[in-house]
Amino acid sequence: MAFLWPLEVQAQGPLSSPVGVNRLRPPGAIAEEYFPGRCIRCGRCAEICPYRSIVVLDIHYGVHAGTPLIFVERVPCYLCMKCVQVCPTGTLRRIRQEETRMGTAVINRRACITWQGQTLCRTCYNVCPFKERAIHLDQLRPVVDERYCTGCGLCTHGCPLTPKAINIEPTYSYRPTKW
């Protein structure tokens, strides 16, 4: 089981969600506000993941310690869907690959070298498991269709730029309400 050490990325407090841009829950995850209460921290999802995409958060993450997270810039989700099959609590719901909505890819057109006309790069398009649906080319420039994007992060991981020109905005990001 892979653990995430606190120096890599830290939550901002013991109750703060670790989910954010390019930091996602595995496929089929329930809403973030319920996730830490329902996950029993068994680690089966991380153990079964053949790509080691899923890491288990350490104690520095407060109530989220022991829960799974995917850092798509390091290792994206390859949508093998093994994690949803072993979750004993239904915190990761059993869904089909094309129903997955971990997040949505967002292209920064000011950073993308293809959108800037500097060169022709099709990396995000080429690595997308749902090309021509989730990402298609419009005049040789990548365009994301959020209806089909699963948020797997293969496009972000493959982007040759630093910082990345395409990032995943999480679907189940918890945003606390103001009192």
C-alpha positions in Angstrom: 0.0 0.0 0.0 1.4 3.4 -1.0 1.3 6.2 1.6 1.5 9.8 0.8 4.1 11.6 3.0 3.2 15.0 4.4 5.9 17.0 2.5 4.4 16.2 -0.9 1.0 17.9 -0.5 -0.7 18.7 2.8 -4.3 19.4 3.6 -4.9 22.8 5.2 -6.4 21.5 8.4 -7.7 18.3 10.0 -11.2 18.8 8.4 -10.0 20.2 5.1 -10.7 18.0 2.1 -7.5 16.8 0.2 -9.5 16.8 -3.1 -8.5 19.6 -5.4 -7.2 20.3 -8.9 -5.4 17.1 -10.1 -6.1 15.4 -6.7 -9.1 13.1 -7.0 -11.0 10.4 -5.4 -11.0 7.0 -7.2 -13.8 6.1 -9.7 -17.3 5.8 -8.3 -16.6 7.9 -5.2 -19.5 9.2 -3.2 -19.8 12.9 -2.5 -16.7 14.2 -0.7 -18.6 15.5 2.3 -19.6 11.9 3.1 -16.5 10.1 2.0 -14.4 10.2 5.2 -17.4 9.0 7.2 -18.2 6.0 5.0 -14.7 4.8 4.0 -13.4 2.3 6.5 -9.8 2.7 5.4 -9.3 -0.9 4.5 -6.8 0.0 1.7 -8.2 -2.6 -0.6 -8.6 -0.1 -3.4 -4.9 0.9 -3.2 -3.8 -2.7 -3.0 -5.8 -3.9 -6.0 -4.8 -1.0 -8.3 -2.3 -2.5 -10.8 -0.9 0.9 -11.7 -0.4 2.2 -8.2 -2.6 5.2 -9.1 -4.3 5.2 -5.7 -2.4 6.3 -2.6 -3.6 6.2 1.0 -3.3 9.5 2.8 -1.3 9.6 6.0 -2.1 10.9 9.5 -1.3 14.5 8.5 -4.6 14.6 6.7 -6.8 14.5 9.8 -10.2 12.9 9.3 -9.1 12.0 5.7 -6.2 9.9 6.9 -6.3 6.4 5.5 -8.6 7.4 2.6 -7.6 6.9 -1.0 -6.6 9.7 -3.4 -5.2 9.8 -7.0 -2.6 12.4 -7.9 -3.1 12.5 -11.7 0.1 14.4 -12.5 2.2 11.5 -10.9 0.1 8.5 -11.9 -3.3 8.9 -13.5 -6.3 6.5 -13.3 -6.3 4.0 -16.1 -9.9 3.1 -15.5 -9.4 -0.6 -14.9 -12.3 -0.3 -12.4 -10.8 -2.9 -10.0 -11.1 -0.6 -7.0 -14.8 -0.3 -7.3 -15.2 -4.1 -7.3 -13.3 -4.5 -4.0 -14.8 -1.6 -1.9 -16.8 -3.3 0.9 -18.8 -0.3 1.9 -19.9 1.2 -1.4 -17.9 4.3 -0.8 -16.6 3.6 -4.3 -19.8 2.7 -6.1 -19.8 0.0 -8.8 -20.1 1.8 -12.1 -19.0 1.3 -15.6 -15.9 2.8 -17.0 -17.8 5.3 -19.2 -20.0 6.4 -16.3 -17.0 7.5 -14.3 -16.9 11.2 -13.4 -14.0 11.9 -11.1 -13.6 15.3 -12.6 -13.4 17.2 -15.8 -10.4 18.2 -17.9 -10.0 21.9 -18.4 -7.6 23.2 -21.0 -5.8 26.5 -20.3 -5.8 27.9 -23.8 -3.2 30.5 -22.8 -0.7 27.8 -21.7 -1.5 25.2 -24.4 1.2 25.4 -27.1 -1.3 24.2 -29.7 -3.9 26.8 -28.8 -1.1 29.4 -28.9 0.0 28.3 -32.3 3.5 27.5 -31.3 3.5 23.9 -32.4 1.2 21.0 -33.0 0.8 18.9 -29.9 -1.9 16.2 -29.7 -0.7 14.4 -26.6 -3.9 15.0 -24.5 -6.0 13.8 -27.5 -3.8 10.8 -28.2 -3.8 9.4 -24.6 -7.5 10.0 -24.0 -9.3 6.6 -23.7 -12.5 8.3 -25.1 -11.0 10.3 -27.9 -13.4 11.9 -30.3 -15.9 11.9 -27.4 -14.2 13.3 -24.3 -11.5 15.2 -26.3 -11.8 16.0 -30.0 -9.8 18.2 -32.3 -11.3 21.4 -33.6 -8.9 22.8 -36.3 -6.2 20.5 -34.8 -6.7 22.1 -31.4 -7.9 19.9 -28.4 -11.4 20.6 -27.1 -12.9 18.8 -24.0 -16.5 17.7 -24.0 -17.4 17.6 -20.3 -20.4 15.3 -21.0 -17.9 12.4 -21.7 -14.8 13.3 -19.8 -14.2 10.9 -16.9 -11.5 12.9 -15.2 -9.0 10.0 -15.4 -6.1 12.4 -15.7 -4.3 10.6 -18.6 -4.3 13.9 -20.5 -2.8 15.9 -17.6 -0.2 13.2 -16.9 0.7 13.2 -20.6 0.9 16.9 -21.1 4.5 17.8 -21.8 4.3 21.3 -20.2 5.1 22.4 -16.7 2.9 23.7 -15.4 0.3 21.6 -17.1 -1.9 23.1 -19.8 -4.7 20.7 -19.1 -5.8 20.0 -15.5 -8.6 18.0 -13.9 -11.2 19.9 -11.8 -12.7 17.4 -9.4 -16.3 16.6 -9.5 -16.7 15.8 -5.8 -14.7 18.6 -4.4 -16.1 19.7 -1.1 -16.6 23.4 -0.7 -17.7 24.4 2.7 -20.7 26.7 3.0 -20.4 30.0 4.8 -22.4 30.3 8.0 
